[in-house]
Amino acid sequence: MQGKLKWKAEQFRHLEDVLRKVRGEFKESEKQWGSDISTLVDQIAALETSLDSKTRVAEEFRSRLEMCSQVLAHEEGRRRNLEAEMADLGRKYGDVVSEYEEARMLV
């Protein structure tokens, strides 16, 4: 009976040692987990900041592209008008030259 009691006490001490070890490992794991979470939160914040910055730049580029597109459309309209005006002036010049040639032949 004495031997059995001694064996149980030894087993109990062993279990207590294992429990202390497991609790220590658990606390270390909690610390590491907290550190990992902190690192992840910092990385997420940095990524959000980077995304916000890139979104602003993309929006600025979109706005500039839209403005350039409007300016280009306006300039293309002006070019078409000038081409039409040049064609009209070319026809008028041709008419004047023809009238001049006819008048010259009459003289």
C-alpha positions as CSV (number, residue, x, y, z in Angstrom):
1,M,0.0,0.0,0.0
2,Q,2.9,2.3,0.9
3,G,4.5,1.6,-2.5
4,K,1.3,2.3,-4.4
5,L,0.8,5.6,-2.6
6,K,4.4,6.5,-3.3
7,W,3.9,5.6,-7.0
8,K,0.7,7.7,-7.2
9,A,2.5,10.7,-5.5
10,E,5.3,10.3,-8.0
11,Q,2.9,10.2,-10.9
12,F,1.1,13.2,-9.5
13,R,4.4,15.2,-9.4
14,H,5.2,14.1,-12.9
15,L,1.7,15.3,-14.1
16,E,2.2,18.6,-12.3
17,D,5.6,19.0,-14.0
18,V,4.0,18.2,-17.4
19,L,1.2,20.7,-16.7
20,R,3.7,23.5,-15.8
21,K,5.6,22.7,-19.0
22,V,2.4,22.8,-21.1
23,R,1.2,26.0,-19.5
24,G,4.6,27.6,-20.2
25,E,4.5,26.5,-23.8
26,F,0.9,27.8,-24.0
27,K,2.0,31.2,-22.6
28,E,4.9,31.4,-25.1
29,S,2.5,30.5,-27.9
30,E,0.1,33.2,-26.8
31,K,2.9,35.8,-26.8
32,Q,4.0,34.7,-30.3
33,W,0.4,34.7,-31.5
34,G,0.0,38.3,-30.1
35,S,3.2,39.3,-31.8
36,D,2.1,37.7,-35.1
37,I,-1.3,39.4,-34.9
38,S,0.4,42.7,-34.3
39,T,2.6,42.2,-37.3
40,L,-0.3,41.2,-39.5
41,V,-2.3,44.3,-38.3
42,D,0.7,46.5,-39.2
43,Q,1.0,44.9,-42.6
44,I,-2.7,45.3,-43.3
45,A,-2.5,49.0,-42.3
46,A,0.5,49.5,-44.6
47,L,-1.4,47.7,-47.5
48,E,-4.5,49.8,-46.9
49,T,-2.4,53.0,-47.0
50,S,-0.7,51.8,-50.2
51,L,-4.0,50.9,-51.8
52,D,-5.5,54.3,-50.9
53,S,-2.5,56.0,-52.4
54,K,-2.7,54.0,-55.6
55,T,-6.4,54.5,-55.8
56,R,-5.9,58.3,-55.6
57,V,-3.2,58.1,-58.3
58,A,-5.5,55.9,-60.5
59,E,-8.4,58.4,-60.0
60,E,-6.1,61.3,-60.9
61,F,-5.0,59.5,-64.1
62,R,-8.6,58.7,-65.0
63,S,-9.5,62.3,-64.5
64,R,-6.6,63.5,-66.7
65,L,-7.4,60.9,-69.3
66,E,-11.0,62.1,-69.5
67,M,-9.8,65.7,-69.8
68,C,-7.4,64.8,-72.6
69,S,-10.1,62.8,-74.3
70,Q,-12.4,65.9,-74.2
71,V,-9.6,68.2,-75.5
72,L,-8.8,65.7,-78.3
73,A,-12.5,65.5,-79.3
74,H,-12.6,69.3,-79.4
75,E,-9.4,69.6,-81.5
76,E,-10.6,66.9,-83.9
77,G,-13.8,69.0,-84.4
78,R,-11.7,72.0,-85.1
79,R,-9.5,70.1,-87.5
80,R,-12.6,68.8,-89.4
81,N,-14.0,72.4,-89.6
82,L,-10.6,73.7,-90.9
83,E,-10.5,70.9,-93.5
84,A,-14.0,71.8,-94.6
85,E,-13.1,75.5,-94.7
86,M,-9.9,74.7,-96.7
87,A,-11.8,72.6,-99.2
88,D,-14.4,75.4,-99.6
89,L,-11.6,78.0,-100.1
90,G,-10.0,75.6,-102.6
91,R,-13.2,75.5,-104.6
92,K,-13.6,79.3,-104.4
93,Y,-10.1,79.7,-105.5
94,G,-10.7,77.4,-108.4
95,D,-13.8,79.4,-109.3
96,V,-11.9,82.7,-109.2
97,V,-9.1,81.2,-111.4
98,S,-11.8,80.0,-113.9
99,E,-13.5,83.4,-113.9
100,Y,-10.1,85.1,-114.4
101,E,-9.2,82.8,-117.3
102,E,-12.7,83.4,-118.9
103,A,-12.3,87.2,-118.5
104,R,-8.8,87.1,-119.9
105,M,-10.0,85.2,-122.9
106,L,-12.7,87.8,-123.5
107,V,-10.2,90.6,-123.4
